[in-house]
Amino acid sequence: MIEVQDQRLRETICEVGRRMYLRNLVAATDGNISVRLGPGRFLCTPSGVSKGWMRPERLVVADAAGALVSGEGRVTSEIHTHLAVYEERPDVNAVVHAHPPKAVGFSLAGRSMTDLVLPELVMSLGGIPSAPYATPGAIEGNRVVRALIRRCDAVLLDRHGAITAGVDLLDAYHKMEKIEHAAESLLTACLLGGPRTLEADEVRRLRAARDAYGYSGLAWIPDD
């Protein structure tokens, strides 16, 4: 029998999946979502299911090795990337992976999203660094995200979308929305001659304002 809290998490995962699908952050059966249930237990989306058409009872539970604990489907092929985030970040309780098309476009073109140009993004996420390429669904996805996720909550996956971490599921989902919104703004700026970076003093003020605005998690700070 599914407990009340478990049922609420299942319903929230399905709602987040529906929003991802409607906002064009994923297509067909792309993307995956997970939530930390407790030590060594993770509720996650099953493999091969559209995020726009999920049902709470179809979600699966995996253990810390990525093996199926309960549920009738297969554990998402990206579970090892999710587990790497949870292992590196005890403060993280939810992970979202999507394929936001404009952000993926920046990755395909080899264009960085780490420049500090958008005030709201500086406060919430900082820049968006890119992890090295890993074959989608392969164990190497676990390795390539570790160094970056220790320092920030949002990472582009080379040629393969993005991954976000949050204190809860809505937090992780909203960060994914921010990535694609930033990519759209940057793309427009590139078409109009290129974005203007923020002055260093303004960047310092924006970072100092993070706590006042209630932002959680870690924001990317580019190396000097």
N, C-alpha and C positions, 0 to 999 in steps of 0.2 A: 504494500500500500504506500502511495506517495504521500509524504508528510506535507503539511500546509506550506511551510517555508520552501520546500523543494518545489512544490507546484508553482508557487509565485515566481521562482527563478526560471522555471521552465517556460512559463507564460511570457516573462520579460525577454528571454532569449528569442522566442518566436516573434515578439513584437519588434525587437531590434533587427532581426533578420528581415522582416517585412519592410522596415524603413530603409535598410540598406538596399534592398531590391528596388523599391520605389524611387529611391534617389540615385539610381544608376551606379551605386558603389560596387555592385556585383552583377553578374549576368549568369543565366542558366543555373548551374550548380556550384558556381565559384564561391570562395570565401568560407570562413569558419569562425565559430564563436565558442568561447569556453568561460566557465566560472569556477573558482575554487570553492569546493563544498566543505573541505576540512583537510586534515593531514592526509596526503596521498590519495585524494579523491577529487575528480574534476568532472563537472557536468558539461557536456559539449555537443555540438551539432554532429549528426552522423554524416558519413561520406556519401556523396552522390545525391544529395537532396537540395532542391532549390530553397534558398533562404527566404524567398517570398511565400512559400507554401508549406512551411513546417507546422507540425502539430506537437504539443507538449509531450505527449506520450511516446513520441518517436525519438526523443533525445536520448543520448547514451551517457553512461558514466564510465570514466577511465581511471586507471590507477597511475601512480607516479612513474611507471615504466611505459605508459601509453597503451596498456592492455585493457580490453573490455572487461568491465566489472558487472554491468547490467545494461539491459536494453537489447533490442533485436537487430539494430543496424551495425554497421562497421564504424569504428572510431575514425574521425577525420584524419586524412592523410597528413595533415600538418600538425598533429598533436605534439610531436617532438619539438617543434618550434615554440609552441605554447608552453610546454614544460620547461624549456630553457628560460623563458621569461619568468615563470613562477619560481624557479630555482635561484635566479639571480636577484629577484626582487620580492622579499617577503611581504612588502607593503602592497603588492598587487593582488587583486582578487578577481580580475576579469581581463580577458584578452580578446581582441577583435582583429581578424585578418580580412581584408577586402582588396578589390582591384579597382580603385578609383581611377577612371580613365585618364584624366588630365595629369594627375600625379604620375601615373605609369608612363605617360608621354614624356615627361621630364626625364624619367629614368631611361627610357629607350633612346632619347637624344643625348644622353650623357650630361644633362644639365643639372646643376646642383640646386637644392632648395634650402641650403643652409644660410644664405645671405639674409641678414636681419633688415627687412624692409617693411614688414607689416606690424604696426604697434600691437594689435591684439594678439598676433601670433607670438611676438617676443614675450609678452606677459604669460601666455598660456603654455606654449610648447617650445619657444625659442626657435631655432632653425630645425629643419627636418633632415637629418643625416641619412646616408645611404649605406646599406650593408652590401658586402660583396655578393656576386651571383652564387646561387645554390639551386640545384635542380629542384623544381617544385615537388613537394612530398617526400624528398629524400632526407636522410638523417643529418646531412650536412647543414640543413636549415637550422638545426639546433645550435651549431657552432658559430655560424656567421652573425647571429644577432646578439650574442652574449655581451661582447665588449661595449656595444652601443646602448643596449637596453639598461645597462648599469648606470648610464649617464642621462637617459632621457626616456620619455614615455611614447614617442612616436618615431618609427623608423621606416624608411623606404626600403623595399626589397628589390634589388636590381632586376628589372624586367618582370617583376612579379608582385606588384601591388605594394601594400603597406601593412604594418602591424602596429597596434596601439595597446597600451596597458593602462588600467585604471583602478581606482580604489573600489569601484563597483562597475557594473555592466554599462550603465548609462554614461558614466564618466569615460570609459574606453570608447564607446560609440561616438560620443560628441567629439572626441579627439580625431576620430577618423573623418567626420564631417569637416572639421577644421582643416585637415590636410588637403582635401579636395577643393575646398573654398579658396584656400591659399594658392593652390596650383592654378585655379581659374583666374584669380587676380594677377598672378605672376605672368601667366600666358598672355593676358590682355596687355600688361605692361611691356612684355617683350615685343608684341606686335606694334606697339606705339613708340618704340625706340629704346626700351630697356628700363628696368626699375631703378629708382634712386634709393641708395642705402641710407639708413638712419644714422645720425651723428652719434658718436660714442657716448657723449653725455646723456643724450636722450635714451639710449639703450640702457644705461645704468639706472636712470629714473624709472624706466618701465620694469626692469627686473626688481627694483626695490618695491614696486607697487604690487607685486604678485600676491603677497600675503594679505594686503588690504582688500584685494578682489576675491580672495578665497580660493585661488587656484591650488590644486593638489598635485602631488607627483613631482617629477623632475623635468626641467626645461633644458634643452640643448644649449650649451655655451660653446661656440666655436673656439678652437685652439688659437692662441695669439700668434 
